[in-house]
Amino acid sequence: MTNAAPAAPAGGAFSQGKGRGCGFIPLIVAALPIFCASHVRATPVEVPSGQPVTLTEVLLDEAPGALWVRFRFVAPDIAQGGGRMDPAVAAEDMDHLCTALALPYILHHNLAAARVVISLSDRPVDFGVSDAEATQFFEAYTPRDGACIWEEF
């Protein structure tokens, strides 16, 4: 495994989906050491809800003691107060992003990911930086047998 991962799989993002609910979490995260950060050109991605979602970053993070591949997206429709996206629908989109984009990515780059984390933020927020105004949704998955197994945390 190398210390850098390309921003997007060859051929771009793919499509599929499923569902469950989640809540919003205003970003209050301590800065974590990052194994590798691949900043990407903002890449629009289609999701089942049709909300605008843009891939902004893929992080390879070994700080949890195993490789976690973090896919960070901006999704303005999840904003508190002005957003139009129900958290349960956003969770379905995150399931879709794990299955349709994250799994092919980790397979293509031969990454031994213990977890995949999909995050949606209503605005760009640097990883590990606190922004009380930002709305963020997070879901964690275990990639196993070609599927994303949702991990409640």
N, C-alpha and C positions, 0 to 999 in steps of 0.2 A: 504494500500500500504506500502511496506517495503522500507528501504533505500538502497536496493541493488537489482539489477536485474541480473539474470544469463546471461552469455555471448551469448548464442545461444538457440533458441527454441529446445525443445526435438525433436530429429529426424533430426536436421540440417536445412539447407536452402531449400526452395521450388522453383518452376519455373513458369514464365509467363512474359508479357510485353506490351508497347505502345510507344509514343514519342512526341518530340518537341525540340527546340534548346536551347542552353545556351552558355555562354561564359566562358573563364577562368578568375579566379580572383587570382592574386598573393596574398598569405596570408598576410593580414595586419589586424589582429583582436586583439582587446584588450582582456586581460584575463577576463573571466566572472566567477562568482561564479557557482559552479557545485553542484547540489543537490546530485548526486551520480555518481561515475565513476566506471564502470565495465570494467577493462582491460581484454582482451580476448586473448587466444592463437590465433595467426594468422590462420584464417579459409578461405580457398579458396572457392569462390562462383562462380557459372556459371552465365553468363549474355548473352543476345541475340547476342551481337557483337562478343563474343568469346575472348575478351581481358582478360588478367589475372587480376582478382580482388580478393583482400583478405580483409575480415572483420578483423579489428584490434581493434575496440573499440565500445562500446555502452555507451552513456552518458545519464543520466537522469538529465535534467537541468530545474530548476524552476526559474532561474534568469529572464526570460522574463515575469514573472507574472503568468505563467501557465506552465504545464508540457510539455516540448519539449523533444522528444526522438531523440537523435542524433546517427545515424549509420555512423561510419567513416571507410572508405575503402582506401586501397592503390591500385592504378591502374597505373603502370609505363608507360603505353602506352599514357597517356595524357600529358606527358612532353613537354614543349616548346622546339622547336629546334630539338629534337630527337624523339618526340612522333609520333605515327601513328594513333591516334584516333581523328576523327572529333568531335567537341563539340556536334553537333546534335545527333550523334550516342551515345556519352557518356550520353546525356540526356535520350535517350531511355533506356539505361542500368539503370540509376538511377530510372526511372519510374518503371522498372521491379523490382529493389531491394526494392522499397517501397511496391509494391503489393505482391511480392513473399516472401519477408523475413520480412520486418518491420511490416506489418499488422498482420501476424500470430504471431509474437513475442509479440506485444502489447496485442493481444487478449489472448494468452497463459498465460501471466503474469498479466492479468487484470489491465493494465495500462490505466488511463484516459488521454491519450495524446491529447493535443490541437494541436500540430504540430509534424510532423516527418521531420527531416532534414537528407538528404542523402548527404554525401560528399565523393568525390573522390580526392585523392592526389597522385601525382606521386612518393612521398616518404613519409615515416613516419614523421609526424610533431606533436608535442605535442599540445593539444587543448589550444588555446589562445596564443600560441607562434608565433611570427612573423618570417617568413622565406622567404625572397625576391626571393630566387632561386626556391622555390616550386611552382608548378602549382596545383591549386585546382579548382574543380567544385563543386557547391552547388545547391541543389534544396530543396525547402520546400513544404510540403504537409499537407493538413488537412485530417485526417482519418475520413471518414464519410460513413455510410451504406456499409461497407465492401469494400470501394474503397479509393484510394489515390487521393485527389483533389489537383492538382498542384496550388501553390500559388506564383504568381509573386511577387518578392521583389526587 
